[in-house]
Amino acid sequence: MKHTELIKNINKSEVHNIAELVEYAPEKVVSRTLAQNKALTLTLFAFAAGEGLSTHASPGDAMIQVLEGEAHITIDTTDYKLTKGQTIVMPANIPHAVNAEKPFKMVLTVVKPIPTKGD
């Protein structure tokens, strides 16, 4: 039976500090994808101050977990300020944006519906 790698870009059977798995870069958003398939995407991000992800919508619910620093999240027309340890879910198909006034790191988990026959 062929083994499919479900979680990648991280050593297995080791203890990790997840915030240390992605590094800041000047004037950039750095990402590291840990899992991706039709139903799920799990990505680490490091945002330099002043960087962000412009307004967009996702076909799945997107959950942000702030690992360090401070994030400014806009969902539809409401703004939120999140700090280390806080989480927010951005609902599927609703416009949202992520901005960093200060450097911050996050885990992004996107859970998408799996199309069934006839969809």
N, C-alpha and C positions, 0 to 999 in steps of 0.2 A: 504494500500500500504506500503510495506516494505521500510524503508529508508536505502539507501546505503551510508556509510561514504566515501565521495570522498577525503576529506582532513582530515588527521589524525595527531596525535601526536602534536597537537597545540590547545589551547583553542579557541573556536570560539566566536565571538562577543566580542573580547577583542583587545585592541591595543597592539602590540608587537614591540620590537626592535629585528629584525630577527637575528642579529648577536649574541644576548644573548641566543638564543634557542639551541645553541650547544657550548660546552665548550672544551677548549684545554685539552689534556692529554699528559704527557711526553712520547716521542718516539712513538706516536700513531697517526692514522688518525681516528677521531671520526665522525660518520655520524648519521643523523636523517632524516628518510624518512617521507615526508609530504604527498605525493600522489604517487600511483603506479597502473597502469593498462596496458592493451595491447598497448596503444598509448602514454602514458606519464609517466615519472618518475620525481619527484621533491624532491631533497635531499639537506639538509644542511651539510656542511663538515667543520671540524676544523682540520687543519694540524699542527702538531708540527714541529719545525725546523728540516730539514733533512729528512722529510717523504714525501711520494708521492704515486702516482698511476702509475704503470709501463705501458709501451707501450702496447696499446690494440686498438681495433676498436669497434665501436658501430653500431648497425643496424639503428640507428636514428641520426639525428642532435643533438649535445650536446652543450648547451649554458652554459658558466660559467659566473657568476657575482661575482666579488670579493667584499666581504663585509668589510674586513679589512686585513691589511698586504700586502704581495707581493707574486705573483704566477709566476712560470716559466712554461710555456705551450709549448709543442712541438707538432706541427701538421705536419705530414709527416716528412719532414726534416728541417722545419723552426721553429726557437725558438722565443717566444714572452715573454715579461715581462709585467705583468699586476699589477696594484695597485688598491687600494680602489676606487670603483665606476666604474671601467672599466669592459667591457664585451667582450667575444670572442665566436664565434660559431665554433665548430669543426665538419666538415662535416661527414655525415654518411659514414661508411665503409672505412674511412681514418685513419691510425694509429695515435694515439696521446698519450701524457703522461702529467702528472701534477706533479710538484715538488715544494717543499717549502724550500728555503734556510733560510727563516725566517718564523715564525708562520703566518698562514693566514687562513681566513674563506671564504667560497664561497657558493653560491647557484648553484646547477647543475640542469638544466632542460633538459631532453632528450625527444625528440618528435620522435616517430617511426611510420612508415607507418602501417596501419591496413590492413592485408591481406584480399583480396576479394575472393569470390568463384572462384576456378580455378587457384589461385596462387600457 
